[in-house]
């Protein structure tokens, strides 16, 4: 805590202890010179990166889609150096015409080393943020499940906010779970139906089919892409040229991001395991729309548009997330702080800092990383490269505030 702040508050509080929040915490301490006692990471889980670990384990992730330079640490080649120093170069997986990718174990061990070496666990406050308001001195007042926290600046690194996308036909039907919800991959089952056509669905279907019969249903033919977007979108120059040419928080920006993002695609390295499971008869791949779902005595029955009926012990939806900028928490935050929003609720962010503006054009020291920053950071915003790009600008903005502190919101140009 910072004794110079009202109520002994912090210089910066980060909401979310996932990849984005953890990386930014390290950048603030290493690059912006913020005293570690003046930074807090508020997350309801018992440790940093818990949500990422849980999701990776739920789908049986073996290796990351991102390359070895995309990780939680602050030095680009630190993961590669870590692999060499620990004799684990074989855990850098080859990808055709693309840099190597780390195994999940290597990625997590490197992340743990980064967290430990920077003592980032000491910044973690295990709590759930319920509301954010402004105090009389301009500070943010965070009402959390464990009490109030005051801070001069705040960063939203909250991922997709838990907004799992569930198809209409699946709502309220027993025996249907979302992979990021209450799904238990270890539960006893002999027939599972996986719904979805992207990387998550394929990874999950391949893992489950090693011990049970699996049917995977996709609305469209599988599309194969190495990464979440083309490599130029990793660079600010390209982002500024191709995205920032459009008005902020506009439909044109969201359309540009959606056109550039390879959503619901599968990386080519999953083709071989998928083909092997299909060839062995353990996995069936169907293409079609699902019309209805019904709970039966033995589980769940799905009726497809072509009339075929599929029966399984359980159904797992790997159908992605609802937009982060259309979540209840985001709506309430915008109302409480009078924040400006654009097309479909996109945050009105300052491109240079990722600060969220109020409706009268004042840029608050409320910064955004992750899926909420799609309109500024581009198609990689929710992913690991997006964490690094967002931290580039947020770190500079908070460093500028530290050098020239002010309680007065800065009006955007």
N, C-alpha and C positions, 0 to 999 in steps of 0.2 A: 504494500500500500504506500501511497505518497502522502506524507504528513502535510504538504502544502496545498492539498486539494480539500475541498469541502468534505466533511465527514471522513477524512482519511482515505479518500477514494483512490482510483488508479488513473494512470495516464492513458491506458488503453485496455479495454476488455474485448476479447474475441469470443463471439458466440459460436461454438462448435469446435470440438476437438478431433475432427477428422484430418484428412490429408491437408486440406486448405488451411485450417486453423493451426495445425501443428507446424507446417512449413512457415506460415506467416509469423508465428511466435518466435521461431528461430531467426528469421530475417530481422524482426524488430530489435532483437537483442544484438545480433551480430553486425547488422548493416546500419540500423538507424540509431544505435547507441542508447536505446531506451533501457533504463535500469530494470533488471528482472523483477525487482520488488514492486515495480509500477505497472506490471503486465499481469493479466489474469486470463485464463482460458476456461470459460464456463461450458460444461458439457455434462449431461445427466448420466453418462456411463462411468464405470469404475476406473477407467484408464483411457489415456489418449489412444486414438485409432481403433477403439473397441468396435465401433459400428462397421468400419471397413473390414476388420478381421472377421466379424460375424458374417457379413455378406459373402466374403470370399470363401469361407468355409461352407456356407450353405449351398453354394453351387459347385463345390469341389474344384475351385480354381487351382490350377497347377502352376501357371505362369502368367505374367501380366501381358496385356496387349501393348502397353507403352514400352519404349526402348529403355536401355540402361541409364540414359542421362535424365530420365524423368523419374524422380524419386522425392522423398520428403526432405532430404538434406539441402544445403545451400550451395555446395560446390558441385558443378556439373558432373565431374568424373569421380566423385567420391564413392559411388556404389561400385564402379568398375575397380577402383583401387581396393575397396573392401573385399571384393571377390578374390582379387589377386593375393592380398595379404593373408587371407584365410584359406587359400588353396581351393577355392570354389568356382574357378573359372568355368567348370563344366555346367554350372547352373545359369550361365548366360546362354539362352537358347537361340539358335540360329533362325532367321526369318529370310525368305527369299527376297532379294533386292531391298533389304531393309536392315537397319542395325539390330544387334542382338537384344533380346528381352530377358529380364531376370526372372528366375523362378519366384514363386510367392514366398517361399521360405527365405530366400536370399534378400528379397525386397524388405520383408518384415524384420529380419535380423539387422539389416542396415538401418532401418527406421528406428529400431530400438536403441541401436548404438548412438544415433543422432540425438534421440530424446535424452538418453542417459548422459552423454557428454556435455549437453547444454543444460542439464538438470531441468528439463521442461516439465517433468511431472510435478515439480514444486509449484508450477503456475496453475495447475488444474484445480478448479473449484467444482466439485461434483454437485450440480444443481440443474434445475430446469428453469429457463427464463420464461416467465409468464406475461410480462408486460415491460415496455420501455417508455419512459416519459422524460421530459426536460425539467430540470430544477430551476430555481430562481437565479442561480449563478451561471446558468448555461450548461451545467453538467448533465449527463444522462443518468437517470435513476432506473436501475434494473430491479424489478420485483421478481425475485426468484423463489423457488421452492424452499430455500433455506434462509431467506432474508434479503434485505436490500443491499445492492452494490452500486456505488457511485463511480463514474468514470468521465474523464474529459473527452475521450474519443471511444468509439465503438466500431467493431467490424462484424458484419454478418457473414459467417462462413458456415451456413446451416444446411448445405446440400440442397436436397429437394424437399426438405421439411417434412419427410414422412408421408408425402402425398402419393401413395402407390396408385397407379392406374388400374382400375378394375373394370372389365367390360360390363355393360348393362346386364347381359344374360347371366352373369355370375353373382350379382349382388343378392345377398341374403340367402344363398343356397348353401346348406350344410355340406361339408366335405370338399369345399373349394377354398384354397388359401392363395395368397400372393407370396411369391418367393421371398420378398423382403418384409413380409408380415409375420404371421404366426406359423408359417411352414416349418415343420421339423423334418429335416432330411434323414434322420435316424429312425423315424417311426416305421413300424412294421407295415409293409404293403407288398402286394404281389403284382398289382397292375396300377400304374400311375399314368395319368395323361398330363403332359406338359403343353401349355398353350403359349405360343410366342414364336417369333422367327428371327431373333437376334442372337448375339453372342451368349447372353445369359441363358436363354432357352436351350441352345445347343450344348453348352457346358453342362447344364443341369441334366439334360436328357442323357448325355453320354455317361455321366457318373452314375445316375440311378440305374441305367440299363445294365450295369455290371453286376447287379444283384437282383433285378426284378424286370418284369416286362414293362416296356415304356412305349407309349404312343405320343408322338410330338405333332401338334397341329399348328400350322402356320397359315396366316391369311394370304400370304404371297410366296412366290418362289424364293428360296434362300438367295441372298445377295452377298457376294464375297468382297470384302475390302480389308486391306491390311490395318488401317488405323481409322480413328473416328472422323478425320478430315484430312485433306491434302496437306503435306508438310509446310507449304508457305504460310498457312494459317497459324503456325507457331511463332511467327515474327510480327512485331509491332508495326513495322513499315507496311507489311501487306495488310494487316488488320486496319490500319488507318486509311490506306488507299482504297480498299475494297468495301469497308464497312462504315467508317466514319464520314464518308462522303454523303451519307443519308442523314436526315434529321434524327436527333436523339430520341430513343424510345419509340421509334416509328414502326409502322407496318413494314416499310421498306427494309429496315434493319433486321427485323425478325425474319422476314422472307429470305434475306441474304444469308442469314445464319442457317436457317433450315435447309436451304439449297446446298450449302457447303458442308453441312454435317451429315456423315454417313450413318444415319440412324437405322436401327434394326438391321444391322449388317453383321456378318460373321467373318472373322479373319481366316485366311486360307490354311493356317496351321491346324485348324480344327477339322478340316475336310477328311483327313485320314482316319482319325478316331471315329468320326461320325459314320463314314463309309464302312468301317470295320464292324461297328455295332449293328448297322443295317444289314450288312452281309451275313452276320452270324444269326440274324433273326431275332435279336434281342431288342431292337429298336425299329419302330415303324414310323415313317415320316409321311404325313398327310398334308395336303394343301386344301384349304377351304374355309368358309365362314361358319361360325357356330351360331345357331339360331336360338336354342333353348338349353337349359340345364335343369335336371331334375334329380332330387335325392331319392335313391332307391334303397331297398333293404340291404343290398350288398355294397353300396357306395354312391356313385354319381353316374348319371347317364347324360351324354351330350348328343343333341341332334344337330347334324350339319345341314347346311343349306341344300345339299344334294340328296338329303333324306337318310344318309347313313347314320346309324346310332352307335356311339362309342360308349363302352362301360368300363369303369375303373374303380379301384378302391378309393382313389382320391384324385383331385384335379389341382394342378399348381399353375397359377398364372405368372408367366415371366413376361409381363406386358408393360414394363417400364413405369415411369412416373408421370404424374400430372405436372404441368408447368409450376416451377417454384414461385413465380410471381402471381399465381392465382390461389395460393394457400391462405387459410384462415388467419394464420399468424401474420403473414405479410399484409393482409387487408387491415387487421387491427392495428398493426404498427403504423401503417400509412395514415390511418385515421387519427391515431393518438398524436403523431408528430407532424401532421399536416404535410405529408410528403407528396411530391408531384409524381404522377404516373402517366404513362403513355398508352400505346396500343395494347389492348388486352392486359393491362395492369403492369406493363414493363416499368421498372424503376427509372426515373429521370435522373441519370447519373452524369456527373462531370467526367468527360472522357479522360482528362489528364490525371485525375485523382481517384476516380470511382467513388466520390462522395455523392450522397443522395441529396438532391435539392428539395426544398420545400415548395409549396405552391406559389410563393411570392418570389421565387428565384434565388433564395439563399442556400448555399451549399453547406449543409451541416457536417460536422466531423463524424458522420455515420457512413462507414465505407462498406463496400460489398465485394465479396469474393464467391466464386462458385456459380451455380446455375442462375442465380439472380443477376449475374453480371453478363449474361449472354449478349445483351445489346451493345456492350463495349468491348469485351474480351473476345467475342466471336465463338465459333463452333467448339473450340476446345475448353470453353469456360468451365464446364462441370468437372473436367478431368484433371489429371496431374499437371500437364503443361499449363492449363488455365490457372492453377494455383500459383505457379511461378510468374506468369504474366501479370496476374492481379497484384501479387506481392510487390512486383517492380514499382508499381505506381502508388500503392497504399503505403509502402514503406517510406517512399520519398515524401509523401504528404504528411505522414505522422512525424517524420524527422523535421520537416519544416515547421510544424506546430511546436515541436519541442524546443527548437532554436528560437522561434518567435511566438511564444505562447499567447493565445488569445481566447477569450470566452465569447467573442462576437462571431456569429456565422459569417463566412466569406461569401459574398455575392458572386455568382458565376459570371464570366464574361459573356 
